């Protein structure tokens, strides 16, 4: 089971530090305190970078009382969003023909999502994904991302080599986490329906795996 102490201990191990923690929130060791500072950002950054289906969530967007000259609706950008994937359509996966147009921006200092979709739902990667949604390789990636984002703990002789090693390990675990995620979310859509050219030739067939 993935929990916060596990992620911290992965980071500590990646940094070649010879100690562990059982409760990061109360641990007074300097290394743990420094990791605590970057933990929320590292978790968010790794979640967005891996972009796993298992960590995605779907939420109804909050309509704002604002207007945009090019879009019918202005929605509030979700606060707990590491990566905005798309406005939810009637399809499990979108291509250029099915994707609902949208854009992001700011109005009066408020981050917004613009769309012509009424009562829109967003598919996104949250900045604080449930740790239970992380597969083992994803947990390793988060821990190594924490180590990468704490350069104050990578010092002294061999620090450059250690940082490069941590980066390479992160990339390996990220790729393996994405492969694990893909294997759990197999797309059974027939190949002929994945081709935008063939869909157009067939008159824009709307057949697809539904949610």
N, CA, C and O of each residue as an XYZ file, in Angstrom:
844
protein
N       0.834     -1.194      0.000
C       0.000      0.000      0.000
C       0.874      1.250      0.000
O       1.822      1.353      0.778
N       0.550      2.195     -0.872
C       1.322      3.423     -0.962
C       0.813      4.420      0.074
O      -0.384      4.703      0.139
N       1.728      4.950      0.882
C       1.372      6.001      1.819
C       2.495      7.036      1.845
O       3.526      6.862      1.194
N       2.290      8.100      2.593
C       3.255      9.200      2.610
C       4.637      8.765      3.129
O       5.641      9.120      2.512
N       4.728      8.011      4.241
C       6.051      7.575      4.697
C       6.823      6.788      3.629
O       8.039      6.937      3.507
N       6.118      5.956      2.859
C       6.784      5.195      1.808
C       7.420      6.135      0.791
O       8.569      5.929      0.400
N       6.691      7.166      0.355
C       7.220      8.101     -0.636
C       8.440      8.841     -0.087
O       9.429      9.025     -0.797
N       8.369      9.258      1.160
C       9.512      9.927      1.786
C      10.719      8.995      1.859
O      11.847      9.412      1.593
N      10.483      7.743      2.219
C      11.590      6.806      2.349
C      12.202      6.461      0.991
O      13.402      6.205      0.903
N      11.390      6.452     -0.064
C      11.937      6.270     -1.415
C      12.854      7.441     -1.744
O      13.941      7.250     -2.290
N      12.415      8.652     -1.412
C      13.230      9.835     -1.669
C      14.528      9.814     -0.865
O      15.598     10.115     -1.394
N      14.428      9.459      0.399
C      15.621      9.397      1.247
C      16.612      8.365      0.726
O      17.821      8.592      0.739
N      16.098      7.238      0.270
C      16.966      6.199     -0.293
C      17.607      6.677     -1.586
O      18.791      6.436     -1.820
N      16.829      7.357     -2.427
C      17.367      7.879     -3.684
C      18.497      8.870     -3.427
O      19.446      8.958     -4.206
N      18.388      9.616     -2.327
C      19.396     10.606     -1.962
C      20.581      9.997     -1.226
O      21.498     10.708     -0.815
N      20.557      8.679     -1.063
C      21.629      7.929     -0.396
C      21.783      8.344      1.069
O      22.893      8.380      1.600
N      20.667      8.654      1.705
C      20.678      9.017      3.114
C      20.326      7.790      3.947
O      19.381      7.065      3.636
N      21.087      7.570      4.997
C      20.970      6.325      5.765
C      19.986      6.441      6.927
O      20.315      6.105      8.065
N      18.790      6.916      6.634
C      17.755      6.903      7.653
C      16.393      6.882      6.972
O      16.263      7.164      5.781
N      15.394      6.541      7.758
C      14.021      6.463      7.263
C      13.115      7.264      8.191
O      13.548      7.777      9.222
N      11.862      7.357      7.801
C      10.883      8.040      8.646
C       9.587      7.247      8.676
O       9.173      6.672      7.669
N       8.962      7.222      9.819
C       7.674      6.539      9.953
C       6.517      7.534     10.021
O       5.356      7.166      9.846
N       6.850      8.797     10.277
C       5.816      9.841     10.359
C       6.423     11.170      9.887
O       6.923     11.945     10.702
N       6.379     11.431      8.582
C       6.990     12.651      8.046
C       6.418     13.932      8.646
O       7.123     14.938      8.730
N       5.170     13.913      9.058
C       4.539     15.132      9.560
C       5.112     15.588     10.904
O       5.056     16.772     11.236
N       5.660     14.649     11.673
C       6.206     15.011     12.990
C       7.713     14.809     13.075
O       8.332     15.191     14.068
N       8.303     14.222     12.058
C       9.754     13.943     12.059
C      10.522     15.263     12.051
O      10.216     16.151     11.256
N      11.510     15.398     12.924
C      12.265     16.647     13.044
C      13.618     16.607     12.341
O      14.364     17.585     12.386
N      13.944     15.487     11.690
C      15.215     15.433     10.970
C      15.211     16.466      9.845
O      14.190     16.660      9.185
N      16.339     17.125      9.627
C      16.436     18.206      8.655
C      16.065     17.733      7.252
O      15.352     18.428      6.527
N      16.543     16.561      6.873
C      16.256     16.050      5.529
C      14.762     15.853      5.318
O      14.235     16.171      4.252
N      14.082     15.332      6.327
C      12.634     15.104      6.227
C      11.897     16.438      6.173
O      10.942     16.589      5.411
N      12.328     17.395      6.966
C      11.701     18.711      6.967
C      11.857     19.392      5.608
O      10.946     20.077      5.143
N      13.022     19.200      4.971
C      13.232     19.793      3.652
C      12.371     19.097      2.591
O      11.838     19.754      1.697
N      12.237     17.792      2.689
C      11.371     17.067      1.764
C       9.907     17.461      1.963
O       9.131     17.489      1.007
N       9.538     17.762      3.200
C       8.153     18.140      3.495
C       7.767     19.426      2.753
O       6.621     19.592      2.335
N       8.735     20.323      2.598
C       8.462     21.599      1.935
C       8.077     21.388      0.472
O       7.177     22.054     -0.040
N       8.763     20.457     -0.200
C       8.538     20.274     -1.644
C       7.562     19.138     -1.959
O       7.218     18.929     -3.122
N       7.113     18.404     -0.940
C       6.259     17.238     -1.186
C       5.016     17.551     -2.010
O       4.767     16.854     -2.994
N       4.208     18.579     -1.656
C       2.989     18.818     -2.448
C       3.297     19.127     -3.916
O       2.617     18.635     -4.816
N       4.324     19.942     -4.146
C       4.675     20.304     -5.519
C       5.237     19.107     -6.275
O       4.928     18.919     -7.452
N       6.056     18.299     -5.616
C       6.634     17.120     -6.268
C       5.549     16.115     -6.641
O       5.589     15.527     -7.722
N       4.583     15.919     -5.751
C       3.478     14.999     -6.037
C       2.678     15.497     -7.234
O       2.330     14.719     -8.122
N       2.387     16.802     -7.256
C       1.624     17.387     -8.354
C       2.391     17.300     -9.665
O       1.821     16.948    -10.699
N       3.672     17.618     -9.627
C       4.497     17.600    -10.836
C       4.624     16.188    -11.399
O       4.504     15.991    -12.608
N       4.862     15.217    -10.542
C       4.988     13.834    -10.998
C       3.659     13.316    -11.545
O       3.639     12.611    -12.554
N       2.556     13.657    -10.894
C       1.236     13.212    -11.358
C       0.942     13.755    -12.746
O       0.455     13.027    -13.611
N       1.238     15.041    -12.963
C       1.006     15.643    -14.277
C       1.925     15.048    -15.326
O       1.512     14.819    -16.463
N       3.162     14.799    -14.948
C       4.154     14.274    -15.883
C       3.810     12.846    -16.308
O       3.928     12.505    -17.485
N       3.385     12.009    -15.358
C       3.024     10.630    -15.691
C       1.694     10.561    -16.421
O       1.523      9.742    -17.324
N       0.742     11.421    -16.037
C      -0.548     11.523    -16.730
C      -1.244     10.163    -16.838
O      -1.600      9.720    -17.930
N      -1.429      9.518    -15.697
C      -1.989      8.164    -15.669
C      -3.510      8.193    -15.668
O      -4.125      9.026    -15.002
N      -4.109      7.279    -16.420
C      -5.567      7.165    -16.424
C      -6.104      6.845    -15.029
O      -7.189      7.288    -14.652
N      -5.336      6.078    -14.281
C      -5.819      5.647    -12.967
C      -5.912      6.807    -11.983
O      -6.656      6.728    -11.005
N      -5.175      7.873    -12.227
C      -5.220      9.011    -11.308
C      -6.175     10.107    -11.782
O      -6.375     11.092    -11.071
N      -6.763      9.957    -12.957
C      -7.638     11.006    -13.476
C      -8.938     11.069    -12.684
O      -9.371     10.082    -12.090
N      -9.546     12.240    -12.689
C     -10.865     12.430    -12.089
C     -11.714     13.225    -13.070
O     -11.194     13.909    -13.951
N     -13.024     13.124    -12.905
C     -13.966     13.878    -13.733
C     -14.809     14.739    -12.805
O     -15.426     14.232    -11.869
N     -14.834     16.037    -13.063
C     -15.598     16.946    -12.209
C     -16.459     17.867    -13.069
O     -16.118     18.172    -14.211
N     -17.571     18.299    -12.503
C     -18.395     19.292    -13.183
C     -17.777     20.661    -12.963
O     -17.477     21.038    -11.830
N     -17.587     21.405    -14.045
C     -16.958     22.713    -13.948
C     -17.942     23.761    -13.426
O     -19.140     23.711    -13.703
N     -17.402     24.699    -12.671
C     -18.212     25.782    -12.105
C     -18.339     26.912    -13.125
O     -17.343     27.509    -13.535
N     -19.566     27.193    -13.523
C     -19.817     28.254    -14.495
C     -19.672     29.613    -13.818
O     -20.231     29.847    -12.747
N     -18.917     30.503    -14.452
C     -18.706     31.843    -13.911
C     -19.601     32.856    -14.621
O     -19.974     32.681    -15.781
N     -19.928     33.898    -13.904
C     -20.734     34.978    -14.479
C     -19.813     35.961    -15.203
O     -19.730     37.140    -14.858
N     -19.134     35.440    -16.208
C     -18.198     36.224    -17.001
C     -18.414     35.901    -18.474
O     -18.954     34.848    -18.813
N     -17.993     36.801    -19.338
C     -18.165     36.596    -20.775
C     -16.829     36.654    -21.484
O     -15.870     37.259    -21.005
N     -16.792     36.008    -22.643
C     -15.595     36.001    -23.489
C     -16.070     36.194    -24.923
O     -17.048     35.567    -25.329
N     -15.408     37.041    -25.699
C     -15.894     37.338    -27.058
C     -15.865     36.157    -28.018
O     -16.541     36.172    -29.046
N     -15.071     35.116    -27.680
C     -14.924     33.994    -28.613
C     -15.528     32.694    -28.112
O     -15.563     31.704    -28.843
N     -16.002     32.685    -26.872
C     -16.515     31.445    -26.299
C     -17.867     31.693    -25.651
O     -18.132     32.779    -25.136
N     -18.722     30.670    -25.683
C     -20.068     30.803    -25.126
C     -20.073     30.744    -23.598
O     -20.891     31.401    -22.953
N     -19.159     29.956    -23.017
C     -19.182     29.742    -21.572
C     -17.787     29.939    -20.978
O     -16.771     29.602    -21.586
N     -17.778     30.491    -19.783
C     -16.542     30.691    -19.025
C     -16.666     29.926    -17.716
O     -17.562     30.193    -16.915
N     -15.761     28.974    -17.501
C     -15.775     28.148    -16.295
C     -14.553     28.451    -15.427
O     -13.514     28.882    -15.926
N     -14.691     28.224    -14.155
C     -13.571     28.406    -13.229
C     -12.591     27.240    -13.374
O     -12.993     26.077    -13.369
N     -11.305     27.562    -13.503
C     -10.281     26.522    -13.588
C     -10.193     25.828    -12.231
O     -10.041     26.500    -11.211
N     -10.284     24.514    -12.197
C     -10.282     23.800    -10.908
C      -9.002     24.064    -10.117
O      -7.904     24.047    -10.672
N      -9.154     24.306     -8.830
C      -7.991     24.629     -7.994
C      -7.080     23.424     -7.794
O      -5.862     23.577     -7.701
N      -7.658     22.234     -7.726
C      -6.869     21.023     -7.489
C      -6.583     20.325     -8.824
O      -6.933     19.160     -9.015
N      -5.945     21.055     -9.738
C      -5.705     20.508    -11.076
C      -4.225     20.604    -11.423
O      -3.676     21.697    -11.554
N      -3.585     19.441    -11.570
C      -2.192     19.421    -12.014
C      -2.100     19.451    -13.530
O      -1.152     19.994    -14.095
N      -3.107     18.853    -14.190
C      -3.118     18.835    -15.659
C      -4.561     18.738    -16.148
O      -5.268     17.778    -15.842
N      -4.982     19.731    -16.900
C      -6.304     19.712    -17.526
C      -6.194     18.911    -18.818
O      -5.457     19.279    -19.733
N      -6.942     17.805    -18.875
C      -6.860     16.940    -20.048
C      -7.794     17.372    -21.165
O      -7.366     17.566    -22.303
N      -9.081     17.523    -20.833
C     -10.046     17.819    -21.885
C     -11.404     18.118    -21.270
O     -11.653     17.816    -20.103
N     -12.287     18.721    -22.079
C     -13.700     18.785    -21.756
C     -14.291     17.427    -22.122
O     -14.094     16.935    -23.232
N     -15.008     16.834    -21.192
C     -15.530     15.487    -21.409
C     -16.522     15.470    -22.575
O     -17.446     16.281    -22.638
N     -16.309     14.536    -23.484
C     -17.216     14.343    -24.615
C     -18.012     13.059    -24.402
O     -18.046     12.529    -23.291
N     -18.653     12.556    -25.457
C     -19.396     11.304    -25.370
C     -18.514     10.097    -25.656
O     -19.010      8.980    -25.795
N     -17.211     10.322    -25.743
C     -16.291      9.266    -26.134
C     -15.265      9.009    -25.038
O     -14.859      9.920    -24.317
N     -14.858      7.751    -24.931
C     -13.829      7.390    -23.958
C     -12.522      8.078    -24.296
O     -11.826      8.572    -23.409
N     -12.186      8.109    -25.581
C     -10.997      8.797    -26.064
C     -11.394      9.692    -27.223
O     -12.270      9.346    -28.016
N     -10.747     10.842    -27.316
C     -11.051     11.788    -28.377
C      -9.954     11.820    -29.429
O      -8.792     11.515    -29.164
N     -10.369     12.206    -30.644
C      -9.413     12.574    -31.681
C      -9.813     13.967    -32.165
O     -10.626     14.635    -31.527
N      -9.242     14.409    -33.293
C      -9.530     15.761    -33.762
C     -11.000     15.960    -34.116
O     -11.516     17.075    -34.042
N     -11.670     14.879    -34.499
C     -13.071     14.995    -34.884
C     -14.011     15.064    -33.684
O     -15.070     15.688    -33.755
N     -13.627     14.427    -32.590
C     -14.541     14.330    -31.444
C     -14.181     15.257    -30.295
O     -15.019     15.515    -29.431
N     -12.959     15.760    -30.265
C     -12.528     16.592    -29.142
C     -13.324     17.895    -29.105
O     -13.498     18.560    -30.127
N     -13.798     18.243    -27.925
C     -14.558     19.475    -27.743
C     -13.584     20.636    -27.578
O     -12.760     20.620    -26.663
N     -13.661     21.632    -28.438
C     -12.732     22.768    -28.356
C     -12.810     23.466    -26.999
O     -13.888     23.615    -26.423
N     -11.668     23.883    -26.510
C     -11.608     24.613    -25.247
C     -10.291     25.373    -25.203
O      -9.399     25.137    -26.017
N     -10.180     26.267    -24.266
C      -8.954     27.020    -24.060
C      -8.891     27.430    -22.601
O      -9.899     27.400    -21.895
N      -7.715     27.808    -22.157
C      -7.554     28.293    -20.788
C      -7.032     29.723    -20.823
O      -6.398     30.140    -21.792
N      -7.300     30.457    -19.775
C      -6.843     31.833    -19.698
C      -7.247     32.456    -18.376
O      -7.652     31.762    -17.443
N      -7.134     33.764    -18.309
C      -7.433     34.483    -17.076
C      -8.331     35.680    -17.376
O      -8.098     36.423    -18.329
N      -9.350     35.853    -16.555
C     -10.213     37.022    -16.630
C     -10.313     37.630    -15.236
O     -10.704     36.959    -14.281
N      -9.956     38.909    -15.130
C     -10.021     39.622    -13.842
C      -9.260     38.876    -12.746
O      -9.693     38.833    -11.594
N      -8.117     38.289    -13.123
C      -7.285     37.592    -12.151
C      -7.760     36.203    -11.785
O      -7.182     35.567    -10.904
N      -8.813     35.712    -12.451
C      -9.353     34.379    -12.179
C      -8.975     33.438    -13.315
O      -9.224     33.738    -14.482
N      -8.381     32.313    -12.982
C      -8.030     31.314    -13.990
C      -9.295     30.647    -14.505
O     -10.155     30.237    -13.726
N      -9.401     30.542    -15.836
C     -10.648     30.079    -16.440
C     -10.398     29.021    -17.508
O      -9.301     28.886    -18.049
N     -11.466     28.276    -17.786
C     -11.526     27.380    -18.940
C     -12.665     27.872    -19.815
O     -13.778     28.088    -19.337
N     -12.383     28.046    -21.095
C     -13.384     28.538    -22.032
C     -13.843     27.406    -22.944
O     -13.035     26.599    -23.405
N     -15.140     27.355    -23.196
C     -15.684     26.313    -24.061
C     -17.059     26.732    -24.562
O     -17.694     27.621    -23.995
N     -17.506     26.088    -25.620
C     -18.879     26.271    -26.099
C     -19.784     25.158    -25.583
O     -20.962     25.094    -25.935
N     -19.232     24.289    -24.753
C     -19.983     23.165    -24.184
C     -20.775     23.633    -22.963
O     -20.202     24.159    -22.009
N     -22.084     23.441    -22.999
C     -22.930     23.806    -21.871
C     -22.844     22.733    -20.793
O     -22.769     21.544    -21.101
N     -22.855     23.157    -19.517
C     -22.767     22.234    -18.377
C     -21.593     21.268    -18.571
O     -21.765     20.049    -18.561
N     -20.425     21.827    -18.745
C     -19.239     21.041    -19.090
C     -18.662     20.309    -17.884
O     -18.685     20.794    -16.753
N     -18.147     19.129    -18.177
C     -17.373     18.346    -17.222
C     -15.929     18.292    -17.717
O     -15.671     18.229    -18.919
N     -14.996     18.318    -16.769
C     -13.575     18.265    -17.128
C     -12.964     16.942    -16.697
O     -13.267     16.413    -15.628
N     -12.102     16.425    -17.550
C     -11.261     15.290    -17.179
C      -9.886     15.858    -16.876
O      -9.295     16.552    -17.705
N      -9.377     15.561    -15.682
C      -8.108     16.164    -15.274
C      -7.309     15.243    -14.369
O      -7.817     14.260    -13.829
N      -6.049     15.596    -14.227
C      -5.176     14.937    -13.258
C      -5.095     15.849    -12.043
O      -4.615     16.976    -12.168
N      -5.546     15.405    -10.866
C      -5.537     16.276     -9.690
C      -4.123     16.511     -9.167
O      -3.242     15.665     -9.324
N      -3.923     17.651     -8.554
C      -2.605     17.958     -7.993
C      -2.324     17.132     -6.744
O      -1.168     16.971     -6.351
N      -3.370     16.612     -6.122
C      -3.203     15.736     -4.962
C      -3.953     14.427     -5.218
O      -4.995     14.178     -4.612
N      -3.425     13.598     -6.109
C      -4.119     12.336     -6.393
C      -4.120     11.433     -5.165
O      -3.225     11.503     -4.322
N      -5.132     10.594     -5.084
C      -5.170      9.616     -3.998
C      -3.938      8.720     -4.100
O      -3.648      8.177     -5.166
N      -3.220      8.567     -3.002
C      -2.015      7.734     -3.034
C      -2.352      6.284     -3.361
O      -1.514      5.551     -3.885
N      -3.581      5.872     -3.052
C      -3.994      4.500     -3.356
C      -4.126      4.271     -4.861
O      -4.188      3.127     -5.311
N      -4.169      5.359     -5.640
C      -4.279      5.215     -7.095
C      -2.921      5.035     -7.765
O      -2.854      4.784     -8.969
N      -1.850      5.159     -7.005
C      -0.506      5.026     -7.572
C      -0.093      3.561     -7.628
O      -0.144      2.860     -6.617
N       0.314      3.099     -8.805
C       0.872      1.758     -8.888
C       2.304      1.803     -8.338
O       2.846      2.892     -8.149
N       2.926      0.653     -8.077
C       4.259      0.659     -7.448
C       5.291      1.497     -8.194
O       6.068      2.216     -7.566
N       5.310      1.415     -9.512
C       6.276      2.209    -10.269
C       5.965      3.699    -10.179
O       6.879      4.523    -10.169
N       4.690      4.050    -10.113
C       4.307      5.452     -9.956
C       4.770      5.983     -8.597
O       5.229      7.121     -8.494
N       4.648      5.161     -7.568
C       5.117      5.561     -6.241
C       6.626      5.802     -6.262
O       7.110      6.770     -5.676
N       7.367      4.922     -6.936
C       8.811      5.117     -7.059
C       9.116      6.423     -7.787
O      10.026      7.156     -7.400
N       8.356      6.710     -8.837
C       8.574      7.941     -9.598
C       8.343      9.174     -8.735
O       9.113     10.132     -8.800
N       7.287      9.155     -7.926
C       7.007     10.293     -7.049
C       8.162     10.488     -6.066
O       8.620     11.612     -5.858
N       8.630      9.397     -5.463
C       9.736      9.492     -4.516
C      10.992     10.062     -5.149
O      11.673     10.892     -4.547
N      11.303      9.618     -6.365
C      12.496     10.134     -7.054
C      12.288     11.583     -7.493
O      13.246     12.354     -7.543
N      11.040     11.965     -7.814
C      10.768     13.369     -8.129
C      10.990     14.248     -6.901
O      11.501     15.361     -7.016
N      10.605     13.749     -5.727
C      10.867     14.476     -4.488
C      12.365     14.694     -4.307
O      12.802     15.785     -3.940
N      13.144     13.651     -4.566
C      14.597     13.770     -4.430
C      15.166     14.781     -5.419
O      16.052     15.563     -5.075
N      14.655     14.765     -6.646
C      15.118     15.709     -7.666
C      14.844     17.156     -7.274
O      15.639     18.046     -7.577
N      13.725     17.390     -6.602
C      13.307     18.747     -6.288
C      13.846     19.230     -4.947
O      13.411     20.260     -4.431
N      14.791     18.485     -4.387
C      15.409     18.891     -3.125
C      16.928     18.947     -3.300
O      17.651     18.155     -2.696
N      17.420     19.892     -4.137
C      18.858     19.945     -4.446
C      19.729     20.228     -3.229
O      20.921     19.922     -3.232
N      19.140     20.810     -2.190
C      19.932     21.094     -0.992
C      20.428     19.822     -0.324
O      21.359     19.854      0.481
N      19.788     18.683     -0.669
C      20.212     17.397     -0.093
C      21.141     16.639     -1.034
O      21.592     15.539     -0.714
N      21.425     17.225     -2.188
C      22.357     16.611     -3.143
C      23.576     17.514     -3.226
O      23.671     18.359     -4.116
N      24.503     17.335     -2.301
C      25.669     18.217     -2.207
C      26.936     17.390     -2.032
O      26.888     16.188     -1.770
N      28.071     18.068     -2.183
C      29.349     17.419     -1.945
C      29.881     16.680     -3.145
O      29.336     16.775     -4.245
N      30.951     15.943     -2.924
C      31.607     15.188     -3.979
C      30.645     14.144     -4.558
O      30.008     13.386     -3.827
N      30.561     14.129     -5.872
C      29.683     13.172     -6.537
C      28.251     13.628     -6.661
O      27.397     12.857     -7.099
N      27.960     14.882     -6.282
C      26.574     15.359     -6.303
C      26.008     15.423     -7.725
O      24.836     15.117     -7.943
N      26.840     15.818     -8.685
C      26.364     15.901    -10.074
C      25.979     14.524    -10.595
O      24.935     14.350    -11.223
N      26.843     13.547    -10.324
C      26.571     12.178    -10.767
C      25.324     11.630    -10.072
O      24.523     10.931    -10.693
N      25.159     11.945     -8.788
C      23.991     11.456     -8.048
C      22.711     12.054     -8.623
O      21.710     11.356     -8.786
N      22.750     13.346     -8.929
C      21.559     13.985     -9.490
C      21.206     13.369    -10.839
O      20.031     13.134    -11.120
N      22.203     13.106    -11.673
C      21.941     12.473    -12.962
C      21.367     11.073    -12.782
O      20.484     10.649    -13.527
N      21.881     10.367    -11.783
C      21.377      9.026    -11.500
C      19.916      9.073    -11.052
O      19.101      8.260    -11.490
N      19.591     10.022    -10.185
C      18.214     10.165     -9.718
C      17.287     10.490    -10.880
O      16.186      9.947    -10.976
N      17.735     11.381    -11.763
C      16.922     11.752    -12.922
C      16.669     10.550    -13.824
O      15.542     10.336    -14.269
N      17.698      9.771    -14.094
C      17.546      8.598    -14.960
C      16.611      7.572    -14.328
O      15.790      6.967    -15.017
N      16.733      7.379    -13.031
C      15.839      6.437    -12.344
C      14.399      6.935    -12.397
O      13.470      6.151    -12.593
N      14.221      8.231    -12.224
C      12.871      8.797    -12.307
C      12.253      8.518    -13.673
O      11.099      8.098    -13.763
N      13.011      8.748    -14.723
C      12.501      8.547    -16.080
C      12.142      7.078    -16.333
O      11.168      6.779    -17.023
N      12.936      6.175    -15.769
C      12.659      4.744    -15.926
C      11.362      4.375    -15.206
O      10.500      3.704    -15.773
N      11.228      4.816    -13.955
C      10.013      4.486    -13.194
C       8.783      5.148    -13.804
O       7.703      4.558    -13.805
N       8.930      6.365    -14.322
C       7.824      7.041    -14.992
C       7.344      6.223    -16.187
O       6.145      5.996    -16.346
N       8.283      5.782    -17.027
C       7.921      4.999    -18.216
C       7.262      3.685    -17.823
O       6.295      3.264    -18.459
N       7.770      3.034    -16.787
C       7.189      1.764    -16.356
C       5.803      1.976    -15.737
O       4.916      1.139    -15.904
N       5.616      3.090    -15.027
C       4.296      3.401    -14.466
C       3.287      3.629    -15.575
O       2.143      3.186    -15.477
N       3.702      4.320    -16.635
C       2.816      4.567    -17.766
C       2.482      3.272    -18.498
O       1.353      3.088    -18.954
N       3.452      2.382    -18.610
C       3.195      1.087    -19.247
C       2.213      0.259    -18.409
O       1.301     -0.366    -18.950
N       2.407      0.260    -17.098
C       1.473     -0.455    -16.215
C       0.063      0.102    -16.366
O      -0.909     -0.651    -16.431
N      -0.038      1.419    -16.420
C      -1.336      2.076    -16.535
C      -2.005      1.728    -17.858
O      -3.210      1.479    -17.895
N      -1.241      1.709    -18.936
C      -1.783      1.363    -20.249
C      -2.278     -0.070    -20.275
O      -3.301     -0.366    -20.894
N      -1.560     -0.962    -19.606
C      -1.969     -2.366    -19.574
C      -3.275     -2.557    -18.802
O      -4.018     -3.502    -19.070
N      -3.560     -1.672    -17.850
C      -4.800     -1.757    -17.082
C      -5.965     -1.061    -17.783
O      -7.121     -1.235    -17.399
N      -5.656     -0.280    -18.805
C      -6.684      0.485    -19.501
C      -6.573      0.231    -20.997
O      -6.311      1.143    -21.781
N      -6.777     -1.026    -21.375
C      -6.622     -1.425    -22.765
C      -7.754     -0.829    -23.598
O      -8.927     -0.956    -23.248
N      -7.395     -0.186    -24.692
C      -8.384      0.394    -25.605
C      -8.827     -0.687    -26.574
O      -8.034     -1.167    -27.383
N     -10.093     -1.069    -26.492
C     -10.610     -2.142    -27.346
C     -11.273     -1.607    -28.607
O     -11.889     -2.373    -29.348
N     -11.159     -0.306    -28.864
C     -11.739      0.262    -30.067
C     -11.067     -0.338    -31.297
O      -9.839     -0.312    -31.381
N     -11.825     -0.879    -32.258
C     -11.215     -1.444    -33.468
C     -10.345     -0.416    -34.178
O     -10.652      0.776    -34.178
N      -9.258     -0.886    -34.782
C      -8.307      0.016    -35.411
C      -8.949      0.925    -36.448
O      -8.570      2.088    -36.591
N      -9.939      0.376    -37.181
C     -10.532      1.191    -38.244
C     -11.249      2.419    -37.709
O     -11.426      3.403    -38.426
N     -11.664      2.360    -36.438
C     -12.360      3.493    -35.855
C     -11.401      4.454    -35.158
O     -11.820      5.508    -34.679
N     -10.127      4.099    -35.097
C      -9.133      5.003    -34.549
C      -8.612      5.956    -35.619
O      -7.995      6.970    -35.294
N      -8.850      5.647    -36.869
C      -8.345      6.447    -37.965
C      -9.308      7.586    -38.268
O     -10.461      7.348    -38.626
N      -8.846      8.807    -38.129
C      -9.679      9.961    -38.444
C     -10.024      9.989    -39.929
O     -11.115     10.414    -40.310
N      -9.088      9.531    -40.771
C      -9.327      9.512    -42.211
C     -10.489      8.578    -42.542
O     -11.377      8.930    -43.319
N     -10.476      7.388    -41.947
C     -11.540      6.427    -42.228
C     -12.857      6.900    -41.641
O     -13.904      6.714    -42.261
N     -12.830      7.514    -40.449
C     -14.064      8.033    -39.863
C     -14.682      9.090    -40.781
O     -15.898      9.118    -40.972
N     -13.848      9.950    -41.342
C     -14.355     10.976    -42.253
C     -14.904     10.341    -43.525
O     -15.939     10.764    -44.041
N     -14.209      9.326    -44.028
C     -14.634      8.646    -45.256
C     -15.961      7.939    -45.045
O     -16.760      7.810    -45.972
N     -16.194      7.475    -43.808
C     -17.452      6.789    -43.498
C     -18.566      7.773    -43.145
O     -19.655      7.377    -42.730
N     -18.275      9.048    -43.317
C     -19.301     10.043    -43.028
C     -19.337     10.460    -41.578
O     -20.375     10.881    -41.066
N     -18.165     10.340    -40.898
C     -18.102     10.779    -39.503
C     -18.858      9.860    -38.583
O     -19.583     10.326    -37.704
N     -18.706      8.553    -38.764
C     -19.402      7.598    -37.904
C     -19.168      7.928    -36.443
O     -18.044      8.218    -36.034
N     -20.240      7.881    -35.655
C     -20.133      8.230    -34.239
C     -20.008      7.000    -33.358
O     -20.095      7.091    -32.133
N     -19.803      5.836    -33.992
C     -19.649      4.622    -33.188
C     -18.371      4.753    -32.355
O     -17.323      5.161    -32.857
N     -18.477      4.413    -31.130
C     -17.290      4.444    -30.261
C     -17.665      3.814    -28.930
O     -18.841      3.695    -28.586
N     -16.637      3.413    -28.191
C     -16.888      2.917    -26.847
C     -17.412      4.048    -25.982
O     -16.751      5.079    -25.854
N     -18.572      3.883    -25.392
C     -19.164      4.938    -24.583
C     -18.696      4.840    -23.142
O     -18.254      3.786    -22.684
N     -18.803      5.960    -22.438
C     -18.438      5.996    -21.029
C     -19.469      5.214    -20.231
O     -19.357      5.113    -19.009
